[in-house]
């Protein structure tokens, strides 16, 4: 997905991490239901 993570700014990388956490959290919550 990320071919050049070094080109991302700390803010962008942080946003991506948050998006991934939200996605994983959503998938895990769906699976637990």
C-alpha positions in Angstrom: 0.0 0.0 0.0 2.7 2.4 1.0 5.6 2.3 -1.5 7.5 5.3 -0.1 6.6 5.8 3.6 9.8 7.9 4.0 8.2 10.6 1.9 5.2 11.0 4.2 5.3 13.7 6.9 4.8 12.7 10.6 1.2 14.1 10.4 0.3 12.1 7.3 1.9 8.9 8.8 -0.1 9.5 12.0 -3.3 9.9 10.1 -2.6 6.7 8.2 -2.0 4.9 11.5 -5.3 6.2 12.9 -7.1 5.0 9.7 -5.6 1.6 10.0 -6.5 1.4 13.7 -10.0 2.4 13.0 -10.3 -0.1 10.2 -8.9 -3.0 12.3 -11.1 -1.9 15.2 -14.1 -2.0 12.9 -13.3 -5.4 11.5 -12.6 -6.9 14.9 -15.9 -5.4 16.2 -17.8 -6.9 13.3 -16.1 -10.3 13.8 -16.9 -10.2 17.6 -20.6 -9.6 16.9 
